[in-house]
Amino acid sequence: MDLDQFVSENAPQEGGDGFQLENSKLLDVALDGSVMAKAGSMVSYTGDISFERKTEGGVTGMLKKKVTGEGAVMMQASGTGHLYLADQGKDVQIIELDPGEQISVNGNDILAFESSVNWDIKMMDSIAGSSSGGMFNVYLEGPGYIAITTHGKPLVVPTPVRTDPQATVAWSGNVSPSTKRDLNLKSFIGKSSGETFQLDFSQDGGFVIVQPFEERTPAQ
């Protein structure tokens, strides 16, 4: 194709409000106010937008940041324009939360959420010390749109279920995991692996989002 055709076919989509996908891996946020986004996820923007890193306040927030580096996973983008977000070529999934609806997302898999969404970074004591690297999750409560990222097409599994922590992206707010360690599986494999630690969602009536990929913990 010639240059004009290339530019035309890859130009941003016109119009649209809130969150929309430019393609499966690129989120377009039509911004008029503020939005929370994963630190480092901005690839481009138009208009007048400023950025500020956000951490959870107080002693607890300082401790989380010191221990895991995840205390400052979010940034606030404020202004007007179009904000384009992506994360290492992962697929972007847009979810609308109704008022009061809750979801817990692995800190590495949250991309963005509207300012109307309440959020908190919490320590998962039940899985601390496991190989998941998921000691901290971002808890979100609607109303508003959120965007999460997955390696490939996700699978939403009803609870009760057990999952590999490194493939677990998120779960509904009405369930909470405990850790199960399978020593027999470790002996069978002959070395430690993600499958030796499993997240056990024993409650009924919830769901867990998993991806077809075992995501290693980023180096802090």
C-alpha positions as CSV (number, residue, x, y, z in Angstrom):
1,M,0.0,0.0,0.0
2,D,1.1,3.6,-0.6
3,L,1.7,6.0,2.3
4,D,-1.6,7.8,2.1
5,Q,-3.4,4.4,2.3
6,F,-1.3,3.3,5.2
7,V,-2.0,6.5,7.1
8,S,-5.7,6.3,6.4
9,E,-6.1,2.6,7.4
10,N,-4.2,3.0,10.7
11,A,-5.6,6.4,11.8
12,P,-7.5,6.5,15.1
13,Q,-11.2,5.8,15.1
14,E,-13.4,8.9,15.0
15,G,-15.9,9.8,17.8
16,G,-16.7,7.6,20.7
17,D,-16.9,8.3,24.4
18,G,-15.2,6.7,27.4
19,F,-13.3,3.5,26.7
20,Q,-13.0,2.0,23.3
21,L,-10.6,-0.3,21.5
22,E,-8.5,0.9,18.6
23,N,-7.5,-2.7,18.1
24,S,-7.3,-5.7,20.4
25,K,-4.1,-4.5,22.1
26,L,-4.7,-0.7,22.2
27,L,-7.2,1.2,24.4
28,D,-8.4,4.6,23.5
29,V,-9.7,6.7,26.4
30,A,-11.7,9.8,25.4
31,L,-10.7,11.9,28.3
32,D,-12.6,14.9,29.8
33,G,-11.6,14.9,33.4
34,S,-9.4,12.1,34.9
35,V,-8.8,8.4,34.7
36,M,-6.5,6.0,36.5
37,A,-4.1,4.0,34.4
38,K,-1.2,1.6,34.9
39,A,2.0,3.5,35.3
40,G,4.0,3.3,32.1
41,S,1.1,2.2,29.9
42,M,0.7,5.5,27.9
43,V,1.9,5.1,24.3
44,S,0.4,8.4,23.0
45,Y,-2.1,11.1,23.6
46,T,-3.7,14.2,22.0
47,G,-4.9,17.3,23.7
48,D,-3.9,18.6,27.0
49,I,-3.3,15.8,29.5
50,S,-1.0,15.6,32.6
51,F,0.1,12.6,34.5
52,E,0.7,12.0,38.3
53,R,1.8,8.8,39.9
54,K,-0.5,7.5,42.7
55,T,0.3,5.5,45.7
56,E,-1.8,4.2,48.5
57,G,-1.3,6.6,51.5
58,G,-0.1,6.0,55.0
59,V,2.3,3.6,56.5
60,T,0.6,0.6,54.8
61,G,1.1,2.1,51.4
62,M,4.7,2.9,52.1
63,L,5.3,-0.7,53.3
64,K,3.7,-2.2,50.2
65,K,5.7,0.0,47.9
66,K,8.9,-0.9,49.7
67,V,8.3,-4.7,49.8
68,T,6.9,-5.2,46.3
69,G,7.2,-2.0,44.2
70,E,3.5,-2.3,43.5
71,G,2.5,0.6,45.8
72,A,2.9,3.0,42.8
73,V,1.4,0.8,40.0
74,M,-1.1,3.5,39.1
75,M,-1.0,6.9,37.6
76,Q,-3.7,9.5,37.2
77,A,-4.2,11.1,33.8
78,S,-6.1,14.4,33.9
79,G,-7.2,16.8,31.2
80,T,-9.0,16.6,27.8
81,G,-8.0,14.7,24.7
82,H,-7.5,11.1,23.7
83,L,-5.2,8.8,25.8
84,Y,-3.9,5.7,24.2
85,L,-2.8,2.9,26.5
86,A,-1.2,-0.5,26.0
87,D,0.8,-3.0,28.0
88,Q,3.5,-5.2,26.3
89,G,1.3,-6.3,23.5
90,K,-1.3,-8.0,25.7
91,D,-5.0,-8.1,24.7
92,V,-7.2,-5.5,26.3
93,Q,-10.6,-6.4,27.8
94,I,-13.2,-3.7,28.6
95,I,-15.6,-4.5,31.5
96,E,-18.5,-2.3,32.8
97,L,-19.1,-2.5,36.5
98,D,-22.5,-1.7,37.8
99,P,-22.9,0.2,41.1
100,G,-21.6,-2.0,43.9
101,E,-20.1,-4.6,41.7
102,Q,-16.6,-5.6,42.7
103,I,-13.7,-7.4,41.0
104,S,-10.2,-8.1,42.2
105,V,-7.5,-7.8,39.5
106,N,-3.9,-8.9,39.6
107,G,-1.8,-5.8,39.9
108,N,0.1,-6.7,36.7
109,D,-3.1,-7.1,34.7
110,I,-4.9,-3.8,35.4
111,L,-4.7,-1.3,32.6
112,A,-7.1,1.5,33.4
113,F,-10.4,2.5,35.1
114,E,-12.7,5.5,35.2
115,S,-12.5,7.9,38.1
116,S,-16.0,6.9,39.3
117,V,-14.6,3.5,40.2
118,N,-13.5,3.0,43.8
119,W,-10.1,1.3,44.2
120,D,-7.7,-0.1,46.7
121,I,-4.5,-2.1,46.7
122,K,-4.7,-4.9,49.2
123,M,-2.2,-7.5,50.4
124,M,-3.4,-11.1,49.8
125,D,-2.2,-12.6,53.1
126,S,-3.5,-16.1,52.1
127,I,-1.2,-16.3,49.2
128,A,1.8,-14.5,50.6
129,G,5.0,-16.5,50.1
130,S,3.7,-18.4,47.2
131,S,5.4,-18.4,43.8
132,S,2.5,-16.4,42.3
133,G,4.1,-13.0,42.8
134,G,0.5,-11.9,43.4
135,M,0.6,-10.7,46.9
136,F,-1.1,-7.4,45.9
137,N,-4.3,-7.1,43.9
138,V,-6.2,-4.0,42.8
139,Y,-9.7,-4.1,44.2
140,L,-12.3,-2.2,42.1
141,E,-15.9,-1.3,42.8
142,G,-18.3,0.2,40.3
143,P,-19.9,2.0,38.8
144,G,-17.7,2.6,35.8
145,Y,-15.6,1.0,33.1
146,I,-12.4,-0.8,33.7
147,A,-9.8,-2.3,31.3
148,I,-7.7,-5.3,32.1
149,T,-5.1,-7.1,30.0
150,T,-4.6,-10.8,29.2
151,H,-2.2,-12.9,27.1
152,G,-4.7,-14.2,24.6
153,K,-8.4,-14.8,24.9
154,P,-9.4,-15.2,28.6
155,L,-11.5,-18.0,30.1
156,V,-14.1,-17.1,32.8
157,V,-14.5,-20.1,35.1
158,P,-17.3,-20.4,37.7
159,T,-16.4,-21.2,41.3
160,P,-15.5,-23.4,43.0
161,V,-12.3,-23.9,41.0
162,R,-8.6,-24.1,41.5
163,T,-6.2,-22.2,39.3
164,D,-2.5,-21.6,38.6
165,P,-1.6,-18.3,40.2
166,Q,0.6,-17.3,37.3
167,A,-2.4,-17.7,34.9
168,T,-5.0,-16.0,37.1
169,V,-6.0,-12.5,36.0
170,A,-8.9,-11.6,38.2
171,W,-11.9,-12.8,40.2
172,S,-15.3,-11.6,41.3
173,G,-15.6,-9.7,44.6
174,N,-17.7,-12.3,46.3
175,V,-14.9,-14.9,46.4
176,S,-11.5,-15.0,48.0
177,P,-8.7,-17.6,47.3
178,S,-6.6,-19.6,49.7
179,T,-3.4,-21.4,48.7
180,K,-3.1,-25.1,48.1
181,R,0.3,-26.6,47.7
182,D,0.6,-29.9,45.8
183,L,3.7,-31.6,47.1
184,N,3.0,-34.8,45.0
185,L,2.9,-32.7,41.8
186,K,6.2,-31.1,42.8
187,S,7.8,-34.5,43.4
188,F,6.4,-35.7,40.0
189,I,7.8,-32.8,38.1
190,G,11.1,-32.9,40.0
191,K,11.4,-29.2,40.5
192,S,9.3,-26.3,41.7
193,S,6.8,-24.9,39.2
194,G,3.7,-22.8,39.1
195,E,1.5,-25.9,39.4
196,T,2.8,-26.7,42.9
197,F,1.0,-23.7,44.2
198,Q,-2.7,-23.4,43.3
199,L,-5.3,-20.8,44.2
200,D,-8.3,-22.5,45.7
201,F,-11.6,-20.7,45.2
202,S,-14.0,-22.8,47.3
203,Q,-17.0,-20.4,47.4
204,D,-20.0,-20.9,45.2
205,G,-21.5,-18.2,43.0
206,G,-18.4,-16.4,41.8
207,F,-16.0,-16.5,38.8
208,V,-12.3,-16.4,38.1
209,I,-10.7,-15.0,34.9
210,V,-7.7,-17.0,33.7
211,Q,-5.5,-16.6,30.6
212,P,-3.7,-19.2,28.4
213,F,-0.3,-18.1,29.7
214,E,1.7,-18.3,32.9
215,E,2.9,-14.8,33.6
216,R,6.1,-14.5,35.6
217,T,6.5,-11.8,38.2
218,P,8.3,-8.7,36.8
219,A,11.7,-8.0,38.4
220,Q,11.3,-5.3,41.1
